[in-house]
Amino acid sequence: MLSCYVAIAQAVSYKYLVVETIDGTVHFMEATGLSITFSDGNLVASDGTSITSGQLTKMYFSNESSVEELLATALQGDITAYTPSGEKVGVYQSVSDLKASLKHGLFIMKDRKGNTAKITLR
């Protein structure tokens, strides 16, 4: 008896390349057709984005198109905000509630499940 097995593999397709820097800035670049190089100490993307490579902290793919979408996906339930020194600022129902209540600064956010994220409000 002859058996034939067929395996189908599908690559996951992401819409955006996300790059985070030391100061908390998050850059979203459309992934389709994007090329990046490193030249003279900088990440240079074909969409015109240029970031000093020493400032990079994270680089990953995502389907969310903004910080709000990304954080809403990552953080669930009540979100507790802290200053970088660890002082509790408050508890918020969502990332948009947090952004509406806090004005400027760097904040560390933590949800009930222990997921954390950092946001800079300007």
N, CA, C and O atoms as a MOPAC input file, in Angstrom:
PM7 MOZYME 1SCF
protein

 N      0.82900 1    -1.15700 1     0.00000 1
 C      0.00000 1     0.00000 1     0.00000 1
 C      0.88700 1     1.23800 1     0.00000 1
 O      1.81900 1     1.34900 1     0.79700 1
 N      0.59600 1     2.13300 1    -0.87000 1
 C      1.36000 1     3.36600 1    -1.01600 1
 C      0.58400 1     4.49700 1    -0.35700 1
 O     -0.58800 1     4.72000 1    -0.66100 1
 N      1.24000 1     5.20000 1     0.53400 1
 C      0.59200 1     6.33600 1     1.20100 1
 C      1.31100 1     7.60300 1     0.82800 1
 O      2.52800 1     7.61400 1     0.64400 1
 N      0.57200 1     8.64200 1     0.71900 1
 C      1.14500 1     9.94500 1     0.39000 1
 C      0.63900 1    10.95000 1     1.42200 1
 O     -0.56500 1    11.06800 1     1.64700 1
 N      1.54400 1    11.65100 1     2.02900 1
 C      1.18600 1    12.66500 1     3.00700 1
 C      1.56600 1    14.02600 1     2.44700 1
 O      2.65800 1    14.21300 1     1.91100 1
 N      0.66700 1    14.95000 1     2.57800 1
 C      0.91800 1    16.30300 1     2.10300 1
 C      0.83600 1    17.23300 1     3.30700 1
 O     -0.13800 1    17.21300 1     4.06000 1
 N      1.84100 1    18.02100 1     3.47100 1
 C      1.85300 1    19.02500 1     4.54900 1
 C      1.81400 1    20.39900 1     3.91700 1
 O      2.57600 1    20.69600 1     2.99600 1
 N      0.94800 1    21.21000 1     4.40200 1
 C      0.83500 1    22.56800 1     3.89400 1
 C      1.29200 1    23.51200 1     4.99700 1
 O      0.81100 1    23.44700 1     6.12900 1
 N      2.20000 1    24.36600 1     4.66000 1
 C      2.69200 1    25.35800 1     5.62100 1
 C      2.33100 1    26.73800 1     5.11000 1
 O      2.39400 1    27.00400 1     3.91000 1
 N      1.95900 1    27.60000 1     6.01600 1
 C      1.62100 1    28.95700 1     5.64000 1
 C      2.38400 1    29.91500 1     6.53800 1
 O      2.34900 1    29.80400 1     7.76300 1
 N      3.06000 1    30.83900 1     5.92000 1
 C      3.80100 1    31.83300 1     6.69700 1
 C      2.81900 1    32.85900 1     7.26400 1
 O      1.85800 1    33.24600 1     6.59900 1
 N      3.06500 1    33.28300 1     8.47200 1
 C      2.23600 1    34.31200 1     9.06700 1
 C      2.62000 1    35.63900 1     8.43400 1
 O      3.80300 1    35.95200 1     8.29700 1
 N      1.64200 1    36.39700 1     8.05900 1
 C      1.88900 1    37.67000 1     7.41000 1
 C      1.59700 1    38.80100 1     8.39200 1
 O      0.50300 1    38.87100 1     8.95200 1
 N      2.55400 1    39.66800 1     8.59800 1
 C      2.38000 1    40.79500 1     9.49700 1
 C      2.28700 1    42.07800 1     8.69700 1
 O      2.88500 1    42.19700 1     7.62700 1
 N      1.53100 1    43.04500 1     9.22000 1
 C      1.33700 1    44.31400 1     8.52400 1
 C      2.42200 1    45.33800 1     8.84200 1
 O      2.75400 1    46.16900 1     7.99600 1
 N      2.98000 1    45.28700 1    10.05400 1
 C      3.90300 1    46.34400 1    10.48800 1
 C      5.16900 1    45.78300 1    11.12700 1
 O      5.14900 1    44.74200 1    11.78300 1
 N      6.26400 1    46.49900 1    10.91700 1
 C      7.48900 1    46.28400 1    11.67200 1
 C      7.48500 1    47.38100 1    12.72800 1
 O      7.35700 1    48.56100 1    12.40100 1
 N      7.62400 1    46.99800 1    13.98700 1
 C      7.59000 1    47.95300 1    15.09500 1
 C      8.99300 1    48.04900 1    15.67700 1
 O      9.62600 1    47.03400 1    15.97000 1
 N      9.47100 1    49.27400 1    15.84300 1
 C     10.79100 1    49.50900 1    16.41400 1
 C     10.62100 1    50.43000 1    17.61500 1
 O     10.03600 1    51.50600 1    17.50000 1
 N     11.14100 1    49.99900 1    18.78400 1
 C     11.08600 1    50.81100 1    19.99000 1
 C     12.48400 1    51.31100 1    20.32400 1
 O     13.47000 1    50.60200 1    20.12400 1
 N     12.56200 1    52.53700 1    20.83600 1
 C     13.85000 1    53.12800 1    21.18500 1
 C     13.93900 1    53.35600 1    22.69800 1
 O     12.94700 1    53.24700 1    23.41900 1
 N     15.13700 1    53.67000 1    23.15000 1
 C     15.42900 1    53.85500 1    24.57300 1
 C     14.50100 1    54.86800 1    25.23300 1
 O     14.10700 1    54.68000 1    26.38400 1
 N     14.14400 1    55.94400 1    24.52100 1
 C     13.30700 1    56.98800 1    25.11200 1
 C     11.82000 1    56.64900 1    25.11400 1
 O     11.00200 1    57.48000 1    25.50900 1
 N     11.45200 1    55.42300 1    24.67400 1
 C     10.06200 1    55.00200 1    24.69100 1
 C      9.30700 1    55.26200 1    23.40500 1
 O      8.13700 1    54.89500 1    23.29200 1
 N      9.95900 1    55.89400 1    22.42300 1
 C      9.31000 1    56.15300 1    21.14200 1
 C      9.08300 1    54.83500 1    20.41100 1
 O      9.94500 1    53.95600 1    20.40300 1
 N      7.90500 1    54.71300 1    19.79600 1
 C      7.56500 1    53.50900 1    19.04400 1
 C      7.31300 1    53.91900 1    17.59800 1
 O      6.48500 1    54.78800 1    17.32600 1
 N      8.03600 1    53.28500 1    16.66900 1
 C      7.89700 1    53.56100 1    15.23700 1
 C      7.18200 1    52.37800 1    14.58300 1
 O      7.59900 1    51.23300 1    14.75400 1
 N      6.10600 1    52.64900 1    13.83300 1
 C      5.38700 1    51.63100 1    13.07800 1
 C      5.68900 1    51.84500 1    11.60000 1
 O      5.47200 1    52.93400 1    11.06900 1
 N      6.19100 1    50.80300 1    10.93500 1
 C      6.48900 1    50.88500 1     9.50300 1
 C      5.74800 1    49.77100 1     8.78200 1
 O      5.77300 1    48.62300 1     9.22700 1
 N      5.08400 1    50.09500 1     7.66600 1
 C      4.39700 1    49.05300 1     6.90500 1
 C      5.40900 1    48.02800 1     6.43200 1
 O      6.41100 1    48.37800 1     5.80800 1
 N      5.14700 1    46.75600 1     6.73100 1
 C      6.10800 1    45.69000 1     6.44300 1
 C      6.16300 1    45.30800 1     4.96700 1
 O      7.21800 1    44.91600 1     4.46900 1
 N      5.03700 1    45.42000 1     4.26400 1
 C      5.00400 1    45.02100 1     2.86100 1
 C      5.94600 1    45.89200 1     2.04500 1
 O      5.78300 1    47.11100 1     1.99000 1
 N      6.92500 1    45.27100 1     1.41800 1
 C      7.87800 1    45.98400 1     0.57400 1
 C      8.95700 1    46.73700 1     1.33500 1
 O      9.79700 1    47.39700 1     0.72200 1
 N      8.94800 1    46.64900 1     2.65400 1
 C      9.92300 1    47.37600 1     3.47100 1
 C     11.27500 1    46.67100 1     3.43500 1
 O     11.35600 1    45.44700 1     3.53600 1
 N     12.31100 1    47.45000 1     3.29200 1
 C     13.66100 1    46.90400 1     3.44800 1
 C     14.39200 1    47.78700 1     4.45600 1
 O     14.18800 1    49.00100 1     4.50600 1
 N     15.24800 1    47.15000 1     5.25700 1
 C     16.03900 1    47.90000 1     6.22600 1
 C     17.50200 1    47.52700 1     6.06200 1
 O     17.83900 1    46.39200 1     5.72300 1
 N     18.34600 1    48.48800 1     6.30500 1
 C     19.78800 1    48.27600 1     6.30600 1
 C     20.35700 1    48.97800 1     7.52800 1
 O     19.69300 1    49.81000 1     8.14600 1
 N     21.57500 1    48.63900 1     7.86200 1
 C     22.29700 1    49.33500 1     8.91600 1
 C     23.49700 1    49.99300 1     8.26500 1
 O     24.35900 1    49.32300 1     7.69600 1
 N     23.54100 1    51.31500 1     8.35700 1
 C     24.59100 1    52.07500 1     7.70700 1
 C     25.06600 1    53.19200 1     8.62900 1
 O     24.25300 1    53.94300 1     9.16900 1
 N     26.36000 1    53.30200 1     8.80600 1
 C     26.95700 1    54.35700 1     9.63900 1
 C     26.31100 1    54.44000 1    11.02900 1
 O     26.09200 1    55.53400 1    11.54900 1
 N     26.00900 1    53.28000 1    11.62600 1
 C     25.44900 1    53.25300 1    12.97100 1
 C     23.96700 1    53.55900 1    13.04400 1
 O     23.44300 1    53.81000 1    14.12900 1
 N     23.28200 1    53.54400 1    11.91400 1
 C     21.84800 1    53.83900 1    11.88200 1
 C     21.07000 1    52.71600 1    11.22800 1
 O     21.54700 1    52.07800 1    10.29100 1
 N     19.85600 1    52.47800 1    11.73500 1
 C     18.90000 1    51.64300 1    11.02700 1
 C     18.25000 1    52.56000 1    10.00500 1
 O     17.72200 1    53.61300 1    10.36100 1
 N     18.28600 1    52.16700 1     8.73900 1
 C     17.70500 1    52.97700 1     7.67300 1
 C     16.66900 1    52.12600 1     6.95800 1
 O     16.99000 1    51.07500 1     6.40400 1
 N     15.41300 1    52.58900 1     6.97500 1
 C     14.31900 1    51.86100 1     6.33800 1
 C     13.97100 1    52.51300 1     5.00600 1
 O     14.17400 1    53.71200 1     4.81100 1
 N     13.44400 1    51.70100 1     4.09500 1
 C     13.09200 1    52.20600 1     2.76900 1
 C     11.94200 1    53.21500 1     2.80800 1
 O     11.71000 1    53.91100 1     1.81900 1
 N     11.21600 1    53.31100 1     3.92900 1
 C     10.13900 1    54.30500 1     4.03900 1
 C     10.66200 1    55.66300 1     4.51400 1
 O      9.88200 1    56.59500 1     4.71100 1
 N     11.98100 1    55.77700 1     4.69800 1
 C     12.58300 1    57.04200 1     5.11000 1
 C     12.92200 1    57.11700 1     6.59100 1
 O     13.58100 1    58.06400 1     7.02100 1
 N     12.49300 1    56.15200 1     7.37200 1
 C     12.79800 1    56.13200 1     8.80800 1
 C     14.28200 1    55.86600 1     9.02000 1
 O     14.85200 1    54.96800 1     8.40100 1
 N     14.90500 1    56.64800 1     9.89400 1
 C     16.30000 1    56.45400 1    10.25000 1
 C     16.41900 1    56.58000 1    11.77300 1
 O     15.99600 1    57.57500 1    12.36200 1
 N     17.00400 1    55.54800 1    12.39700 1
 C     17.11800 1    55.51700 1    13.85500 1
 C     18.53900 1    55.10600 1    14.20500 1
 O     19.06200 1    54.14600 1    13.64100 1
 N     19.16700 1    55.82000 1    15.12800 1
 C     20.49400 1    55.45400 1    15.59100 1
 C     20.42700 1    54.07000 1    16.22400 1
 O     19.63600 1    53.84600 1    17.14000 1
 N     21.24900 1    53.14400 1    15.74500 1
 C     21.16300 1    51.75700 1    16.21100 1
 C     21.41400 1    51.62200 1    17.71300 1
 O     20.89100 1    50.69500 1    18.33200 1
 N     22.18400 1    52.50400 1    18.30500 1
 C     22.42800 1    52.46400 1    19.74100 1
 C     21.19300 1    52.82100 1    20.55600 1
 O     21.16200 1    52.58100 1    21.76300 1
 N     20.18100 1    53.38800 1    19.91800 1
 C     18.94200 1    53.76600 1    20.59700 1
 C     17.88100 1    52.66500 1    20.54800 1
 O     16.86500 1    52.76500 1    21.23600 1
 N     18.09800 1    51.61500 1    19.74500 1
 C     17.11600 1    50.54200 1    19.58500 1
 C     17.02100 1    49.67500 1    20.83100 1
 O     18.03900 1    49.28200 1    21.40000 1
 N     15.79100 1    49.37800 1    21.25500 1
 C     15.60400 1    48.44800 1    22.36500 1
 C     14.84300 1    47.20400 1    21.91400 1
 O     15.11600 1    46.10700 1    22.40100 1
 N     13.89200 1    47.35600 1    20.99200 1
 C     13.09900 1    46.23000 1    20.50300 1
 C     12.77300 1    46.43600 1    19.03100 1
 O     12.65300 1    47.56200 1    18.54700 1
 N     12.63300 1    45.31400 1    18.33900 1
 C     12.18800 1    45.33900 1    16.95700 1
 C     11.39700 1    44.05800 1    16.72600 1
 O     11.91900 1    42.96300 1    16.93800 1
 N     10.14000 1    44.18100 1    16.29400 1
 C      9.28700 1    43.00700 1    16.12200 1
 C      8.18200 1    43.30900 1    15.12600 1
 O      7.95300 1    44.46800 1    14.77700 1
 N      7.49300 1    42.26500 1    14.66600 1
 C      6.39700 1    42.41700 1    13.72700 1
 C      5.07700 1    42.40800 1    14.47300 1
 O      4.95100 1    41.76300 1    15.51400 1
 N      4.07500 1    43.13400 1    13.93500 1
 C      2.77100 1    43.23600 1    14.57100 1
 C      1.69700 1    43.48700 1    13.51500 1
 O      1.99500 1    43.94800 1    12.41300 1
 N      0.47000 1    43.18600 1    13.85300 1
 C     -0.66000 1    43.52600 1    12.99400 1
 C     -1.38700 1    44.76600 1    13.49900 1
 O     -2.28600 1    45.26500 1    12.82200 1
 N     -1.02300 1    45.27200 1    14.66400 1
 C     -1.62200 1    46.48300 1    15.20000 1
 C     -0.93900 1    47.69200 1    14.56100 1
 O      0.26500 1    47.67600 1    14.30700 1
 N     -1.72900 1    48.74100 1    14.30400 1
 C     -1.20000 1    49.88700 1    13.57000 1
 C     -0.84200 1    51.08400 1    14.43700 1
 O     -0.40300 1    52.10900 1    13.91700 1
 N     -1.02000 1    50.97200 1    15.75400 1
 C     -0.70200 1    52.10200 1    16.62100 1
 C     -0.34200 1    51.58700 1    18.00900 1
 O     -0.56500 1    50.42200 1    18.33900 1
 N      0.20900 1    52.46700 1    18.79500 1
 C      0.55300 1    52.12200 1    20.17000 1
 C     -0.71300 1    51.72800 1    20.92800 1
 O     -0.69500 1    50.78300 1    21.71700 1
 N     -1.82000 1    52.45400 1    20.69100 1
 C     -3.06300 1    52.16400 1    21.39100 1
 C     -3.55100 1    50.75100 1    21.07800 1
 O     -3.93800 1    50.01300 1    21.98400 1
 N     -3.53500 1    50.37300 1    19.79900 1
 C     -3.96700 1    49.02500 1    19.41500 1
 C     -3.04200 1    47.96900 1    20.00800 1
 O     -3.49200 1    46.93400 1    20.50000 1
 N     -1.75600 1    48.24500 1    19.95300 1
 C     -0.76900 1    47.29800 1    20.47600 1
 C     -0.93900 1    47.09700 1    21.97800 1
 O     -0.93700 1    45.96500 1    22.46100 1
 N     -1.08400 1    48.18300 1    22.70900 1
 C     -1.24500 1    48.09300 1    24.15600 1
 C     -2.59300 1    47.47700 1    24.52800 1
 O     -2.67600 1    46.70200 1    25.48100 1
 N     -3.64500 1    47.81200 1    23.78500 1
 C     -4.96300 1    47.24500 1    24.05800 1
 C     -4.94000 1    45.73500 1    23.88300 1
 O     -5.61800 1    45.01200 1    24.61300 1
 N     -4.16200 1    45.25500 1    22.91700 1
 C     -4.03300 1    43.81800 1    22.69500 1
 C     -3.19400 1    43.17900 1    23.79200 1
 O     -3.50400 1    42.08300 1    24.26000 1
 N     -2.13300 1    43.86300 1    24.20000 1
 C     -1.19300 1    43.30100 1    25.17500 1
 C     -1.72200 1    43.35900 1    26.60500 1
 O     -1.50300 1    42.42800 1    27.38000 1
 N     -2.41200 1    44.43600 1    26.96300 1
 C     -2.86200 1    44.62800 1    28.34000 1
 C     -4.35900 1    44.36900 1    28.45900 1
 O     -5.15000 1    44.90900 1    27.68500 1
 N     -4.74100 1    43.55300 1    29.41400 1
 C     -6.14300 1    43.18100 1    29.60500 1
 C     -6.60700 1    43.54900 1    31.00600 1
 O     -5.85400 1    43.40300 1    31.96900 1
 N     -7.84000 1    44.02500 1    31.12600 1
 C     -8.40300 1    44.32600 1    32.44200 1
 C     -7.87900 1    45.62500 1    33.01000 1
 O     -7.37100 1    46.47600 1    32.28000 1
 N     -8.00400 1    45.77300 1    34.31400 1
 C     -7.53700 1    46.98800 1    34.97400 1
 C     -6.03900 1    47.17300 1    34.74000 1
 O     -5.25800 1    46.22700 1    34.85000 1
 N     -5.65300 1    48.40800 1    34.41600 1
 C     -4.25500 1    48.72000 1    34.13600 1
 C     -3.75400 1    49.67300 1    35.22200 1
 O     -4.30900 1    50.75600 1    35.41200 1
 N     -2.71300 1    49.26500 1    35.92500 1
 C     -2.10800 1    50.10100 1    36.95300 1
 C     -0.91800 1    50.81700 1    36.33700 1
 O     -0.07300 1    50.18700 1    35.70200 1
 N     -0.84700 1    52.13000 1    36.51900 1
 C      0.25200 1    52.93200 1    35.97500 1
 C      1.21300 1    53.31400 1    37.09500 1
 O      0.80300 1    53.64000 1    38.20900 1
 N      2.50800 1    53.26600 1    36.76500 1
 C      3.57500 1    53.61600 1    37.70800 1
 C      4.52900 1    54.59500 1    37.04100 1
 O      4.66300 1    54.60900 1    35.81800 1
 N      5.19100 1    55.41800 1    37.85700 1
 C      6.28300 1    56.24600 1    37.35400 1
 C      7.50700 1    55.34500 1    37.19600 1
 O      7.51700 1    54.23600 1    37.73000 1
 N      8.54000 1    55.79500 1    36.47300 1
 C      9.75300 1    54.97800 1    36.35400 1
 C     10.40600 1    54.66000 1    37.69600 1
 O     11.13000 1    53.67100 1    37.80900 1
 N     10.16000 1    55.49000 1    38.71700 1
 C     10.73200 1    55.22600 1    40.04300 1
 C      9.89100 1    54.24200 1    40.85300 1
 O     10.26700 1    53.88700 1    41.97000 1
 N      8.74600 1    53.79100 1    40.30100 1
 C      7.92400 1    52.79200 1    40.95900 1
 C      6.73200 1    53.32000 1    41.73300 1
 O      6.01200 1    52.54300 1    42.36000 1
 N      6.50900 1    54.63400 1    41.70300 1
 C      5.37800 1    55.22500 1    42.41300 1
 C      4.08000 1    54.94800 1    41.64200 1
 O      3.99600 1    55.21400 1    40.44300 1
 N      3.07900 1    54.41500 1    42.33500 1
 C      1.78800 1    54.10600 1    41.70600 1
 C      1.05100 1    55.40500 1    41.40000 1
 O      0.87800 1    56.25200 1    42.27700 1
 N      0.61600 1    55.55600 1    40.14300 1
 C     -0.07700 1    56.75800 1    39.71200 1
 C     -1.58800 1    56.56200 1    39.77500 1
 O     -2.31300 1    57.48000 1    40.15900 1
 N     -2.07200 1    55.37200 1    39.40100 1
 C     -3.50300 1    55.11900 1    39.42600 1
 C     -3.85100 1    53.82500 1    38.71400 1
 O     -2.98800 1    53.17000 1    38.13000 1
 N     -5.13900 1    53.46200 1    38.77200 1
 C     -5.64300 1    52.27500 1    38.10000 1
 C     -6.68000 1    52.73200 1    37.07900 1
 O     -7.55200 1    53.54100 1    37.39800 1
 N     -6.59000 1    52.21800 1    35.85100 1
 C     -7.43500 1    52.65900 1    34.75000 1
 C     -8.10000 1    51.46100 1    34.08100 1
 O     -7.55100 1    50.35900 1    34.08400 1
 N     -9.27200 1    51.67800 1    33.51300 1
 C    -10.02500 1    50.61500 1    32.86100 1
 C     -9.45500 1    50.24000 1    31.49900 1
 O     -9.63800 1    49.11200 1    31.04000 1
 N     -8.76000 1    51.18200 1    30.84500 1
 C     -8.21100 1    50.92600 1    29.51400 1
 C     -7.03200 1    51.85400 1    29.26500 1
 O     -6.79000 1    52.79100 1    30.02600 1
 N     -6.31100 1    51.58500 1    28.19900 1
 C     -5.18400 1    52.44500 1    27.82100 1
 C     -5.69700 1    53.83200 1    27.45800 1
 O     -5.04300 1    54.82400 1    27.77800 1
 N     -6.86000 1    53.93000 1    26.79300 1
 C     -7.38100 1    55.25200 1    26.44000 1
 C     -7.78100 1    56.04800 1    27.68600 1
 O     -7.60700 1    57.26600 1    27.71200 1
 N     -8.31600 1    55.38200 1    28.72300 1
 C     -8.61700 1    56.08400 1    29.98300 1
 C     -7.32700 1    56.61300 1    30.61700 1
 O     -7.29000 1    57.73700 1    31.11600 1
 N     -6.28100 1    55.79800 1    30.59200 1
 C     -4.99100 1    56.19800 1    31.14300 1
 C     -4.46700 1    57.43200 1    30.40600 1
 O     -4.03000 1    58.40000 1    31.02800 1
 N     -4.51800 1    57.38400 1    29.06400 1
 C     -4.01500 1    58.51300 1    28.27200 1
 C     -4.82800 1    59.77500 1    28.49200 1
 O     -4.27500 1    60.87400 1    28.45400 1
 N     -6.11900 1    59.64500 1    28.72100 1
 C     -6.97400 1    60.81500 1    28.95100 1
 C     -6.70600 1    61.43500 1    30.32700 1
 O     -6.87100 1    62.64200 1    30.50300 1
 N     -6.29500 1    60.61900 1    31.29700 1
 C     -6.08600 1    61.09700 1    32.66900 1
 C     -4.68600 1    61.64900 1    32.91200 1
 O     -4.51600 1    62.60000 1    33.67500 1
 N     -3.68500 1    61.05600 1    32.26700 1
 C     -2.29800 1    61.47400 1    32.48400 1
 C     -1.85700 1    62.38200 1    31.34900 1
 O     -2.22000 1    62.15900 1    30.19400 1
 N     -1.09700 1    63.37700 1    31.66400 1
 C     -0.73000 1    64.36200 1    30.64400 1
 C      0.59600 1    64.05600 1    29.94800 1
 O      0.59900 1    63.68500 1    28.77400 1
 N      1.70000 1    64.20200 1    30.63600 1
 C      3.01100 1    64.04100 1    30.01600 1
 C      3.89200 1    63.17100 1    30.89600 1
 O      3.77100 1    63.17000 1    32.12100 1
 N      4.77900 1    62.43200 1    30.24800 1
 C      5.75600 1    61.66500 1    31.00100 1
 C      5.84700 1    60.22200 1    30.55200 1
 O      5.12600 1    59.77400 1    29.66100 1
 N      6.74600 1    59.51800 1    31.18800 1
 C      6.97700 1    58.10000 1    30.93300 1
 C      6.28000 1    57.30800 1    32.03300 1
 O      6.43500 1    57.60800 1    33.21700 1
 N      5.51100 1    56.29500 1    31.63500 1
 C      4.77100 1    55.48700 1    32.59800 1
 C      4.96700 1    54.00600 1    32.29800 1
 O      5.06200 1    53.59600 1    31.14200 1
 N      5.02500 1    53.22300 1    33.35800 1
 C      5.06700 1    51.77400 1    33.25200 1
 C      3.66100 1    51.28900 1    33.57900 1
 O      3.08600 1    51.68400 1    34.59300 1
 N      3.10600 1    50.43300 1    32.72300 1
 C      1.74800 1    49.93500 1    32.92700 1
 C      1.79500 1    48.43700 1    33.18900 1
 O      2.60000 1    47.71200 1    32.60300 1
 N      0.91900 1    47.99000 1    34.07700 1
 C      0.85800 1    46.57000 1    34.41500 1
 C     -0.60800 1    46.17500 1    34.54500 1
 O     -1.39400 1    46.87800 1    35.18000 1
 N     -0.97600 1    45.03500 1    33.93600 1
 C     -2.35100 1    44.57100 1    34.07200 1
 C     -2.44200 1    43.48800 1    35.13800 1
 O     -1.43200 1    43.12300 1    35.74000 1
 N     -3.65200 1    42.97000 1    35.37800 1
 C     -3.86600 1    41.97300 1    36.43100 1
 C     -3.11600 1    40.67100 1    36.18800 1
 O     -2.79200 1    39.95500 1    37.13600 1
 N     -2.83800 1    40.35800 1    34.92500 1
 C     -2.14600 1    39.11700 1    34.59500 1
 C     -0.63400 1    39.25800 1    34.68500 1
 O      0.09000 1    38.28100 1    34.49200 1
 N     -0.14100 1    40.47600 1    34.98000 1
 C      1.29100 1    40.69400 1    35.10200 1
 C      1.96700 1    41.17300 1    33.82800 1
 O      3.18300 1    41.36900 1    33.81500 1
 N      1.19000 1    41.36900 1    32.73800 1
 C      1.76400 1    41.91000 1    31.50900 1
 C      2.15800 1    43.36100 1    31.75200 1
 O      1.42500 1    44.10800 1    32.40100 1
 N      3.30400 1    43.75600 1    31.23600 1
 C      3.75700 1    45.13200 1    31.42800 1
 C      4.06200 1    45.78800 1    30.09200 1
 O      4.36400 1    45.10700 1    29.11200 1
 N      3.98300 1    47.09600 1    30.05800 1
 C      4.32200 1    47.89000 1    28.87200 1
 C      4.74900 1    49.26300 1    29.36000 1
 O      4.45600 1    49.66000 1    30.48800 1
 N      5.43800 1    49.96900 1    28.50100 1
 C      5.90600 1    51.31800 1    28.82900 1
 C      5.32500 1    52.26200 1    27.78300 1
 O      5.25900 1    51.91400 1    26.60400 1
 N      4.90300 1    53.45100 1    28.20300 1
 C      4.34500 1    54.43300 1    27.27900 1
 C      4.88000 1    55.80200 1    27.62100 1
 O      5.01900 1    56.14500 1    28.79500 1
 N      5.17900 1    56.58300 1    26.60700 1
 C      5.58300 1    57.96800 1    26.78700 1
 C      4.45400 1    58.84500 1    26.26700 1
 O      4.07600 1    58.74000 1    25.10000 1
 N      3.91800 1    59.69900 1    27.10900 1
 C      2.86600 1    60.63000 1    26.70700 1
 C      3.48500 1    62.00100 1    26.52700 1
 O      4.24300 1    62.47700 1    27.37200 1
 N      3.15000 1    62.62200 1    25.41700 1
 C      3.70500 1    63.95500 1    25.10500 1
 C      2.61200 1    64.95000 1    24.92500 1
 O      2.88100 1    66.12100 1    24.65800 1

